[in-house]
Amino acid sequence: MRSVAVLGGGIGGLAASYYLCKSPQVTKVILLESSGRFGGWLWSTRRADGAVFEHGPRGIRPAGAVGRNTLNMVEDLGLAGEILPVTSSHVASQNRYLYVNRQLHRMPSGLSGLLRTVPPFSRPLVFSLATEMLVKKSKQDDETIHSFISRRLGQELADIAGDSLCRGVFSGDCRKLSVRSCFPPLYNAEQRRGSLTLGMLLGSGPGPAVPPGPLSQRSMKESWAQWSLRRGVESLPEAIVENLRQSGKVQLQQDAPVQHICPSTSGWTIHLEDGIVSADHIISALPAKALSSVLPSSCQPLIKELQEISMVTVAVVNLEYEGSVLPVTGFGHLVPSSEDQGLLGVAYDSVPFPQHNRPDGHTTRLTVMMGGAWFQEVFGAPEAVTEEDLLARATEAVRSHLGVTAAPSWSRVALQRDCIPQYHLGHYLRVESMRGFIKKKNLPLSLMGSCYDGVSVNDVIFSGKTAADELLGPGA
């Protein structure tokens, strides 16, 4: 394997390039990014006065194999000293809220929270967990998240908690999303243990083996729930880019949208606006629809499957208020679709990461997330909506949900178009079919990124590692 082209310079493409560079089998990596910056949805604004605002993911979870893998990478990149950890005992980890019936409700936590009735729920959650163990295992290969939670834990939990969770994680509709693809641990717990409760107690099956490095060991010892970086999460892609530049193996190209790719005797010919690139193998970290538009017509079955993976648009509105304005303290609140379809949730950024506040004076930073699967229905076409309208909707939500009557002292509206893939029912079959076609046709092509195997930052980074390992052999 002499040369590998990586299409897409978001965190997935950067991660794949990082892992490829570690192998002596690879002599050249060509990273092609269509926009003028690397990092994709990991995008931070650093104001001159020291304040930091995130326009995409904020806290990253350290748990599980994929969490350990990211921390191992962070350590290797020399970013361990930049970590801002949030422990599981921190108020941001303990307090998460739902906005239901025009009121904030703290989500139940701990044993006492399970044993008593906590609004907006009409009975103690312990009853749902106890009866869940008696529910028969489903024989279906897949199921929507709403159906799965309704069947195992009751409709109320599905309508409120399941709905809100899917809006928070996927900006999506739990009545369409696949439990098997979106929450594999839940699906596996039922399949292997016959119960979610038993799955939580006994484990839902083995995951990938990722040995924890010193930073990951520290996260376990100190019981981190999430972490960020001192200058924002965009520091991670920036550090990878610097690492790739120093490797001497990587040709980094920005403003280089791929026009189309054609098979060649040695692999692929990649046509750009201003030239041609050749590679033995392609790792695609492009969104599914973007890849479908550049593949040759001989890949028609693959093109068709790629076009079936839909994406949603999310408006991210960062707000800064003078003083301490929150009536409660915690991570933030989610809003079920029955309450307000357009408003997904509000993150109380100053609570988990006060280090990102403006150093000279007391402020409160909030982020309002809107749209997702409901964007078109509520706001209209993304290209037609104005920043003023989105800002007005966000500040009104902060006023009505949190009682903040003051106007924000600073704001930024980011319209993140087609940012989160939706794993609808049967997604796993579609992914199997696509990878099966590639294998059958012996195409020197790997699919990775958020459209296939998980949408979190950790999942996407791990998919880059998996693509490199499968191409070169683990630890190559």
Salt bridges, closest charged atoms under 4 A:
ASP49 OD2 - ARG47 NH2 2.82
ASP76 OD2 - LYS22 NZ 3.04
GLU132 OE2 - ARG152 NE 2.50
GLU143 OE1 - ARG151 NH2 2.81
ASP159 OD1 - HIS146 NE2 2.61
ASP159 OD1 - ARG175 NH2 3.50
ASP163 OD1 - ARG167 NE 3.92
ASP163 OD2 - ARG175 NH1 2.94
ASP173 OD1 - ARG175 NH1 3.92
GLU190 OE2 - ARG151 NH1 2.81
GLU190 OE2 - ARG152 NH1 2.51
GLU222 OE2 - ARG218 NE 3.10
GLU234 OE2 - ARG37 NH2 3.22
GLU238 OE2 - ARG46 NH1 2.92
ASP280 OD1 - ARG2 NH2 3.21
GLU305 OE1 - ARG430 NE 3.39
GLU320 OE1 - ARG47 NH1 2.86
GLU322 OE1 - ARG358 NH2 3.08
ASP340 OD1 - ARG393 NH2 2.76
ASP349 OD1 - ARG58 NH1 2.86
ASP360 OD1 - ARG358 NE 3.34
GLU383 OE1 - ARG417 NH1 3.91
GLU396 OE2 - ARG399 NH2 2.72
ASP453 OD2 - ARG435 NH2 2.79
ASP469 OD2 - LYS465 NZ 2.95
